[in-house]
Amino acid sequence: MSDELADASDVLREASELADQHRERLYERSNALAELAAGDAQVDHGRLARETNKLHEIEGDLADESAELVGQARELIATYREDLEGV
């Protein structure tokens, strides 16, 4: 299990509870990261890059504390990717 991905999932779950818009998308991204953290899906740089890009798009539409939480989740994903083998 990945602590960074699990933490990113938790942060996104919190952001989804605070967000006025994109609540469902944040919740879906939280679930996707939880699956990756639990080892239920394959983790690779490409998959994480796609997740990061989706979060970046959502973050640009948010203007409150939820935007800060999405940024925090993206940082956690980046930290995880530093130790991930591959590209």
Backbone atoms as SQL, in Angstrom:
CREATE TABLE atoms (id INTEGER PRIMARY KEY, chain TEXT, resi INTEGER, resn TEXT, atom TEXT, x REAL, y REAL, z REAL);
INSERT INTO atoms VALUES
  (1, 'A', 1, 'MET', 'N', 0.844, -1.186, 0.000),
  (2, 'A', 1, 'MET', 'CA', 0.000, 0.000, 0.000),
  (3, 'A', 1, 'MET', 'C', 0.883, 1.241, 0.000),
  (4, 'A', 2, 'SER', 'N', 0.460, 2.228, -0.731),
  (5, 'A', 2, 'SER', 'CA', 1.214, 3.463, -0.847),
  (6, 'A', 2, 'SER', 'C', 0.644, 4.522, 0.089),
  (7, 'A', 3, 'ASP', 'N', 1.482, 4.990, 0.999),
  (8, 'A', 3, 'ASP', 'CA', 1.026, 6.024, 1.922),
  (9, 'A', 3, 'ASP', 'C', 0.681, 7.319, 1.188),
  (10, 'A', 4, 'GLU', 'N', 1.517, 7.713, 0.216),
  (11, 'A', 4, 'GLU', 'CA', 1.267, 8.966, -0.501),
  (12, 'A', 4, 'GLU', 'C', -0.036, 8.906, -1.286),
  (13, 'A', 5, 'LEU', 'N', -0.288, 7.808, -1.966),
  (14, 'A', 5, 'LEU', 'CA', -1.514, 7.696, -2.750),
  (15, 'A', 5, 'LEU', 'C', -2.736, 7.599, -1.837),
  (16, 'A', 6, 'ALA', 'N', -2.601, 6.893, -0.727),
  (17, 'A', 6, 'ALA', 'CA', -3.708, 6.820, 0.232),
  (18, 'A', 6, 'ALA', 'C', -3.987, 8.197, 0.823),
  (19, 'A', 7, 'ASP', 'N', -2.925, 8.919, 1.153),
  (20, 'A', 7, 'ASP', 'CA', -3.092, 10.277, 1.687),
  (21, 'A', 7, 'ASP', 'C', -3.724, 11.198, 0.645),
  (22, 'A', 8, 'ALA', 'N', -3.295, 11.069, -0.613),
  (23, 'A', 8, 'ALA', 'CA', -3.871, 11.883, -1.687),
  (24, 'A', 8, 'ALA', 'C', -5.358, 11.568, -1.825),
  (25, 'A', 9, 'SER', 'N', -5.719, 10.311, -1.720),
  (26, 'A', 9, 'SER', 'CA', -7.120, 9.914, -1.783),
  (27, 'A', 9, 'SER', 'C', -7.919, 10.567, -0.656),
  (28, 'A', 10, 'ASP', 'N', -7.372, 10.537, 0.555),
  (29, 'A', 10, 'ASP', 'CA', -8.047, 11.143, 1.708),
  (30, 'A', 10, 'ASP', 'C', -8.223, 12.650, 1.522),
  (31, 'A', 11, 'VAL', 'N', -7.184, 13.297, 1.007),
  (32, 'A', 11, 'VAL', 'CA', -7.237, 14.734, 0.787),
  (33, 'A', 11, 'VAL', 'C', -8.308, 15.070, -0.253),
  (34, 'A', 12, 'LEU', 'N', -8.383, 14.272, -1.306),
  (35, 'A', 12, 'LEU', 'CA', -9.401, 14.516, -2.332),
  (36, 'A', 12, 'LEU', 'C', -10.801, 14.250, -1.805),
  (37, 'A', 13, 'ARG', 'N', -10.936, 13.282, -0.931),
  (38, 'A', 13, 'ARG', 'CA', -12.248, 13.018, -0.323),
  (39, 'A', 13, 'ARG', 'C', -12.681, 14.236, 0.485),
  (40, 'A', 14, 'GLU', 'N', -11.740, 14.811, 1.223),
  (41, 'A', 14, 'GLU', 'CA', -12.037, 16.023, 1.984),
  (42, 'A', 14, 'GLU', 'C', -12.392, 17.178, 1.046),
  (43, 'A', 15, 'ALA', 'N', -11.645, 17.319, -0.038),
  (44, 'A', 15, 'ALA', 'CA', -11.922, 18.378, -1.011),
  (45, 'A', 15, 'ALA', 'C', -13.311, 18.198, -1.613),
  (46, 'A', 16, 'SER', 'N', -13.696, 16.965, -1.877),
  (47, 'A', 16, 'SER', 'CA', -15.018, 16.723, -2.470),
  (48, 'A', 16, 'SER', 'C', -16.130, 17.134, -1.512),
  (49, 'A', 17, 'GLU', 'N', -15.886, 16.987, -0.227),
  (50, 'A', 17, 'GLU', 'CA', -16.893, 17.378, 0.760),
  (51, 'A', 17, 'GLU', 'C', -17.013, 18.893, 0.872),
  (52, 'A', 18, 'LEU', 'N', -15.940, 19.618, 0.568),
  (53, 'A', 18, 'LEU', 'CA', -15.936, 21.075, 0.666),
  (54, 'A', 18, 'LEU', 'C', -16.336, 21.766, -0.630),
  (55, 'A', 19, 'ALA', 'N', -16.167, 21.091, -1.729),
  (56, 'A', 19, 'ALA', 'CA', -16.346, 21.721, -3.039),
  (57, 'A', 19, 'ALA', 'C', -17.809, 21.959, -3.365),
  (58, 'A', 20, 'ASP', 'N', -18.056, 23.118, -3.959),
  (59, 'A', 20, 'ASP', 'CA', -19.395, 23.407, -4.469),
  (60, 'A', 20, 'ASP', 'C', -19.549, 22.841, -5.874),
  (61, 'A', 21, 'GLN', 'N', -18.458, 22.871, -6.623),
  (62, 'A', 21, 'GLN', 'CA', -18.493, 22.324, -7.973),
  (63, 'A', 21, 'GLN', 'C', -17.459, 21.207, -8.081),
  (64, 'A', 22, 'HIS', 'N', -17.662, 20.325, -9.014),
  (65, 'A', 22, 'HIS', 'CA', -16.772, 19.177, -9.254),
  (66, 'A', 22, 'HIS', 'C', -16.737, 18.202, -8.095),
  (67, 'A', 23, 'ARG', 'N', -17.738, 18.225, -7.255),
  (68, 'A', 23, 'ARG', 'CA', -17.781, 17.321, -6.096),
  (69, 'A', 23, 'ARG', 'C', -17.689, 15.860, -6.526),
  (70, 'A', 24, 'GLU', 'N', -18.479, 15.494, -7.519),
  (71, 'A', 24, 'GLU', 'CA', -18.497, 14.106, -7.974),
  (72, 'A', 24, 'GLU', 'C', -17.170, 13.718, -8.628),
  (73, 'A', 25, 'ARG', 'N', -16.604, 14.614, -9.427),
  (74, 'A', 25, 'ARG', 'CA', -15.318, 14.315, -10.078),
  (75, 'A', 25, 'ARG', 'C', -14.214, 14.124, -9.043),
  (76, 'A', 26, 'LEU', 'N', -14.194, 14.943, -8.008),
  (77, 'A', 26, 'LEU', 'CA', -13.193, 14.799, -6.950),
  (78, 'A', 26, 'LEU', 'C', -13.370, 13.473, -6.218),
  (79, 'A', 27, 'TYR', 'N', -14.605, 13.119, -5.958),
  (80, 'A', 27, 'TYR', 'CA', -14.884, 11.853, -5.284),
  (81, 'A', 27, 'TYR', 'C', -14.414, 10.678, -6.137),
  (82, 'A', 28, 'GLU', 'N', -14.661, 10.751, -7.451),
  (83, 'A', 28, 'GLU', 'CA', -14.210, 9.697, -8.361),
  (84, 'A', 28, 'GLU', 'C', -12.686, 9.598, -8.378),
  (85, 'A', 29, 'ARG', 'N', -12.005, 10.718, -8.412),
  (86, 'A', 29, 'ARG', 'CA', -10.542, 10.706, -8.403),
  (87, 'A', 29, 'ARG', 'C', -10.030, 10.138, -7.081),
  (88, 'A', 30, 'SER', 'N', -10.708, 10.463, -5.976),
  (89, 'A', 30, 'SER', 'CA', -10.346, 9.920, -4.672),
  (90, 'A', 30, 'SER', 'C', -10.444, 8.396, -4.694),
  (91, 'A', 31, 'ASN', 'N', -11.523, 7.882, -5.245),
  (92, 'A', 31, 'ASN', 'CA', -11.699, 6.429, -5.333),
  (93, 'A', 31, 'ASN', 'C', -10.634, 5.791, -6.212),
  (94, 'A', 32, 'ALA', 'N', -10.306, 6.443, -7.329),
  (95, 'A', 32, 'ALA', 'CA', -9.289, 5.898, -8.230),
  (96, 'A', 32, 'ALA', 'C', -7.941, 5.795, -7.515),
  (97, 'A', 33, 'LEU', 'N', -7.580, 6.821, -6.756),
  (98, 'A', 33, 'LEU', 'CA', -6.305, 6.784, -6.031),
  (99, 'A', 33, 'LEU', 'C', -6.343, 5.764, -4.897),
  (100, 'A', 34, 'ALA', 'N', -7.486, 5.599, -4.278),
  (101, 'A', 34, 'ALA', 'CA', -7.611, 4.589, -3.220),
  (102, 'A', 34, 'ALA', 'C', -7.380, 3.190, -3.791),
  (103, 'A', 35, 'GLU', 'N', -7.916, 2.937, -4.985),
  (104, 'A', 35, 'GLU', 'CA', -7.698, 1.646, -5.638),
  (105, 'A', 35, 'GLU', 'C', -6.224, 1.436, -5.961),
  (106, 'A', 36, 'LEU', 'N', -5.571, 2.483, -6.435),
  (107, 'A', 36, 'LEU', 'CA', -4.134, 2.373, -6.726),
  (108, 'A', 36, 'LEU', 'C', -3.341, 2.129, -5.446),
  (109, 'A', 37, 'ALA', 'N', -3.696, 2.843, -4.397),
  (110, 'A', 37, 'ALA', 'CA', -2.979, 2.703, -3.121),
  (111, 'A', 37, 'ALA', 'C', -3.145, 1.314, -2.535),
  (112, 'A', 38, 'ALA', 'N', -4.307, 0.723, -2.737),
  (113, 'A', 38, 'ALA', 'CA', -4.583, -0.605, -2.185),
  (114, 'A', 38, 'ALA', 'C', -4.005, -1.724, -3.039),
  (115, 'A', 39, 'GLY', 'N', -3.473, -1.355, -4.199),
  (116, 'A', 39, 'GLY', 'CA', -2.906, -2.364, -5.068),
  (117, 'A', 39, 'GLY', 'C', -3.928, -3.056, -5.938),
  (118, 'A', 40, 'ASP', 'N', -5.137, -2.489, -6.015),
  (119, 'A', 40, 'ASP', 'CA', -6.201, -3.083, -6.823),
  (120, 'A', 40, 'ASP', 'C', -6.046, -2.780, -8.305),
  (121, 'A', 41, 'ALA', 'N', -5.194, -1.841, -8.638),
  (122, 'A', 41, 'ALA', 'CA', -4.960, -1.462, -10.042),
  (123, 'A', 41, 'ALA', 'C', -3.465, -1.239, -10.226),
  (124, 'A', 42, 'GLN', 'N', -3.012, -1.345, -11.456),
  (125, 'A', 42, 'GLN', 'CA', -1.586, -1.173, -11.740),
  (126, 'A', 42, 'GLN', 'C', -1.199, 0.302, -11.677),
  (127, 'A', 43, 'VAL', 'N', -0.107, 0.564, -10.974),
  (128, 'A', 43, 'VAL', 'CA', 0.401, 1.921, -10.841),
  (129, 'A', 43, 'VAL', 'C', 1.589, 2.085, -11.772),
  (130, 'A', 44, 'ASP', 'N', 1.510, 3.071, -12.649),
  (131, 'A', 44, 'ASP', 'CA', 2.648, 3.400, -13.494),
  (132, 'A', 44, 'ASP', 'C', 2.642, 4.907, -13.728),
  (133, 'A', 45, 'HIS', 'N', 3.734, 5.399, -14.296),
  (134, 'A', 45, 'HIS', 'CA', 3.866, 6.842, -14.499),
  (135, 'A', 45, 'HIS', 'C', 2.747, 7.395, -15.371),
  (136, 'A', 46, 'GLY', 'N', 2.368, 6.665, -16.404),
  (137, 'A', 46, 'GLY', 'CA', 1.317, 7.136, -17.295),
  (138, 'A', 46, 'GLY', 'C', -0.012, 7.307, -16.586),
  (139, 'A', 47, 'ARG', 'N', -0.363, 6.327, -15.791),
  (140, 'A', 47, 'ARG', 'CA', -1.632, 6.389, -15.046),
  (141, 'A', 47, 'ARG', 'C', -1.627, 7.556, -14.078),
  (142, 'A', 48, 'LEU', 'N', -0.511, 7.733, -13.379),
  (143, 'A', 48, 'LEU', 'CA', -0.427, 8.831, -12.418),
  (144, 'A', 48, 'LEU', 'C', -0.396, 10.187, -13.117),
  (145, 'A', 49, 'ALA', 'N', 0.221, 10.250, -14.280),
  (146, 'A', 49, 'ALA', 'CA', 0.229, 11.503, -15.047),
  (147, 'A', 49, 'ALA', 'C', -1.195, 11.869, -15.465),
  (148, 'A', 50, 'ARG', 'N', -1.974, 10.883, -15.875),
  (149, 'A', 50, 'ARG', 'CA', -3.366, 11.149, -16.250),
  (150, 'A', 50, 'ARG', 'C', -4.173, 11.638, -15.046),
  (151, 'A', 51, 'GLU', 'N', -3.959, 11.008, -13.904),
  (152, 'A', 51, 'GLU', 'CA', -4.659, 11.445, -12.691),
  (153, 'A', 51, 'GLU', 'C', -4.260, 12.873, -12.331),
  (154, 'A', 52, 'THR', 'N', -2.969, 13.161, -12.412),
  (155, 'A', 52, 'THR', 'CA', -2.488, 14.505, -12.100),
  (156, 'A', 52, 'THR', 'C', -3.083, 15.537, -13.050),
  (157, 'A', 53, 'ASN', 'N', -3.152, 15.211, -14.330),
  (158, 'A', 53, 'ASN', 'CA', -3.737, 16.139, -15.300),
  (159, 'A', 53, 'ASN', 'C', -5.210, 16.384, -15.025),
  (160, 'A', 54, 'LYS', 'N', -5.938, 15.355, -14.683),
  (161, 'A', 54, 'LYS', 'CA', -7.356, 15.514, -14.354),
  (162, 'A', 54, 'LYS', 'C', -7.519, 16.433, -13.146),
  (163, 'A', 55, 'LEU', 'N', -6.669, 16.237, -12.153),
  (164, 'A', 55, 'LEU', 'CA', -6.732, 17.072, -10.958),
  (165, 'A', 55, 'LEU', 'C', -6.361, 18.514, -11.269),
  (166, 'A', 56, 'HIS', 'N', -5.380, 18.699, -12.146),
  (167, 'A', 56, 'HIS', 'CA', -4.979, 20.049, -12.543),
  (168, 'A', 56, 'HIS', 'C', -6.143, 20.789, -13.203),
  (169, 'A', 57, 'GLU', 'N', -6.881, 20.101, -14.063),
  (170, 'A', 57, 'GLU', 'CA', -8.043, 20.703, -14.722),
  (171, 'A', 57, 'GLU', 'C', -9.109, 21.101, -13.698),
  (172, 'A', 58, 'ILE', 'N', -9.368, 20.213, -12.767),
  (173, 'A', 58, 'ILE', 'CA', -10.374, 20.493, -11.738),
  (174, 'A', 58, 'ILE', 'C', -9.912, 21.647, -10.856),
  (175, 'A', 59, 'GLU', 'N', -8.661, 21.619, -10.453),
  (176, 'A', 59, 'GLU', 'CA', -8.125, 22.637, -9.549),
  (177, 'A', 59, 'GLU', 'C', -8.282, 24.033, -10.130),
  (178, 'A', 60, 'GLY', 'N', -8.121, 24.164, -11.446),
  (179, 'A', 60, 'GLY', 'CA', -8.244, 25.463, -12.093),
  (180, 'A', 60, 'GLY', 'C', -9.630, 26.063, -11.990),
  (181, 'A', 61, 'ASP', 'N', -10.636, 25.232, -11.761),
  (182, 'A', 61, 'ASP', 'CA', -12.016, 25.704, -11.638),
  (183, 'A', 61, 'ASP', 'C', -12.418, 25.997, -10.203),
  (184, 'A', 62, 'LEU', 'N', -11.590, 25.635, -9.254),
  (185, 'A', 62, 'LEU', 'CA', -11.915, 25.827, -7.841),
  (186, 'A', 62, 'LEU', 'C', -11.211, 27.068, -7.302),
  (187, 'A', 63, 'ALA', 'N', -11.849, 27.722, -6.343),
  (188, 'A', 63, 'ALA', 'CA', -11.257, 28.951, -5.823),
  (189, 'A', 63, 'ALA', 'C', -11.287, 29.011, -4.300),
  (190, 'A', 64, 'ASP', 'N', -11.482, 27.924, -3.666),
  (191, 'A', 64, 'ASP', 'CA', -11.571, 27.928, -2.224),
  (192, 'A', 64, 'ASP', 'C', -10.595, 26.921, -1.627),
  (193, 'A', 65, 'GLU', 'N', -10.858, 26.516, -0.418),
  (194, 'A', 65, 'GLU', 'CA', -9.976, 25.568, 0.270),
  (195, 'A', 65, 'GLU', 'C', -9.869, 24.251, -0.490),
  (196, 'A', 66, 'SER', 'N', -10.921, 23.896, -1.210),
  (197, 'A', 66, 'SER', 'CA', -10.869, 22.649, -1.975),
  (198, 'A', 66, 'SER', 'C', -9.781, 22.697, -3.041),
  (199, 'A', 67, 'ALA', 'N', -9.518, 23.877, -3.618),
  (200, 'A', 67, 'ALA', 'CA', -8.437, 24.011, -4.605),
  (201, 'A', 67, 'ALA', 'C', -7.082, 23.745, -3.947),
  (202, 'A', 68, 'GLU', 'N', -6.901, 24.237, -2.743),
  (203, 'A', 68, 'GLU', 'CA', -5.650, 23.987, -2.021),
  (204, 'A', 68, 'GLU', 'C', -5.472, 22.505, -1.735),
  (205, 'A', 69, 'LEU', 'N', -6.545, 21.840, -1.391),
  (206, 'A', 69, 'LEU', 'CA', -6.473, 20.401, -1.117),
  (207, 'A', 69, 'LEU', 'C', -6.146, 19.609, -2.379),
  (208, 'A', 70, 'VAL', 'N', -6.706, 20.021, -3.503),
  (209, 'A', 70, 'VAL', 'CA', -6.386, 19.349, -4.767),
  (210, 'A', 70, 'VAL', 'C', -4.907, 19.535, -5.085),
  (211, 'A', 71, 'GLY', 'N', -4.381, 20.718, -4.857),
  (212, 'A', 71, 'GLY', 'CA', -2.948, 20.962, -5.051),
  (213, 'A', 71, 'GLY', 'C', -2.107, 20.088, -4.138),
  (214, 'A', 72, 'GLN', 'N', -2.553, 19.923, -2.919),
  (215, 'A', 72, 'GLN', 'CA', -1.847, 19.054, -1.967),
  (216, 'A', 72, 'GLN', 'C', -1.852, 17.610, -2.461),
  (217, 'A', 73, 'ALA', 'N', -2.973, 17.164, -2.985),
  (218, 'A', 73, 'ALA', 'CA', -3.062, 15.798, -3.511),
  (219, 'A', 73, 'ALA', 'C', -2.116, 15.620, -4.693),
  (220, 'A', 74, 'ARG', 'N', -2.038, 16.621, -5.561),
  (221, 'A', 74, 'ARG', 'CA', -1.120, 16.528, -6.701),
  (222, 'A', 74, 'ARG', 'C', 0.326, 16.433, -6.224),
  (223, 'A', 75, 'GLU', 'N', 0.674, 17.167, -5.176),
  (224, 'A', 75, 'GLU', 'CA', 2.030, 17.098, -4.621),
  (225, 'A', 75, 'GLU', 'C', 2.319, 15.707, -4.050),
  (226, 'A', 76, 'LEU', 'N', 1.346, 15.112, -3.398),
  (227, 'A', 76, 'LEU', 'CA', 1.526, 13.766, -2.855),
  (228, 'A', 76, 'LEU', 'C', 1.744, 12.746, -3.969),
  (229, 'A', 77, 'ILE', 'N', 1.007, 12.898, -5.062),
  (230, 'A', 77, 'ILE', 'CA', 1.202, 12.007, -6.211),
  (231, 'A', 77, 'ILE', 'C', 2.599, 12.195, -6.776),
  (232, 'A', 78, 'ALA', 'N', 3.050, 13.443, -6.879),
  (233, 'A', 78, 'ALA', 'CA', 4.395, 13.718, -7.401),
  (234, 'A', 78, 'ALA', 'C', 5.458, 13.092, -6.504),
  (235, 'A', 79, 'THR', 'N', 5.268, 13.161, -5.210),
  (236, 'A', 79, 'THR', 'CA', 6.212, 12.551, -4.271),
  (237, 'A', 79, 'THR', 'C', 6.269, 11.036, -4.477),
  (238, 'A', 80, 'TYR', 'N', 5.113, 10.429, -4.650),
  (239, 'A', 80, 'TYR', 'CA', 5.075, 8.991, -4.897),
  (240, 'A', 80, 'TYR', 'C', 5.808, 8.640, -6.186),
  (241, 'A', 81, 'ARG', 'N', 5.606, 9.448, -7.219),
  (242, 'A', 81, 'ARG', 'CA', 6.211, 9.161, -8.526),
  (243, 'A', 81, 'ARG', 'C', 7.738, 9.243, -8.491),
  (244, 'A', 82, 'GLU', 'N', 8.300, 10.001, -7.562),
  (245, 'A', 82, 'GLU', 'CA', 9.756, 10.127, -7.471),
  (246, 'A', 82, 'GLU', 'C', 10.426, 8.770, -7.252),
  (247, 'A', 83, 'ASP', 'N', 9.775, 7.880, -6.525),
  (248, 'A', 83, 'ASP', 'CA', 10.353, 6.572, -6.221),
  (249, 'A', 83, 'ASP', 'C', 9.820, 5.447, -7.091),
  (250, 'A', 84, 'LEU', 'N', 8.946, 5.787, -8.040),
  (251, 'A', 84, 'LEU', 'CA', 8.349, 4.793, -8.906),
  (252, 'A', 84, 'LEU', 'C', 9.320, 4.451, -10.046),
  (253, 'A', 85, 'GLU', 'N', 9.535, 3.170, -10.252),
  (254, 'A', 85, 'GLU', 'CA', 10.436, 2.739, -11.323),
  (255, 'A', 85, 'GLU', 'C', 9.840, 3.070, -12.677),
  (256, 'A', 86, 'GLY', 'N', 10.677, 3.184, -13.647),
  (257, 'A', 86, 'GLY', 'CA', 10.227, 3.460, -15.005),
  (258, 'A', 86, 'GLY', 'C', 10.734, 4.794, -15.485),
  (259, 'A', 87, 'VAL', 'N', 9.923, 5.447, -16.271),
  (260, 'A', 87, 'VAL', 'CA', 10.303, 6.698, -16.923),
  (261, 'A', 87, 'VAL', 'C', 10.851, 7.717, -15.977);
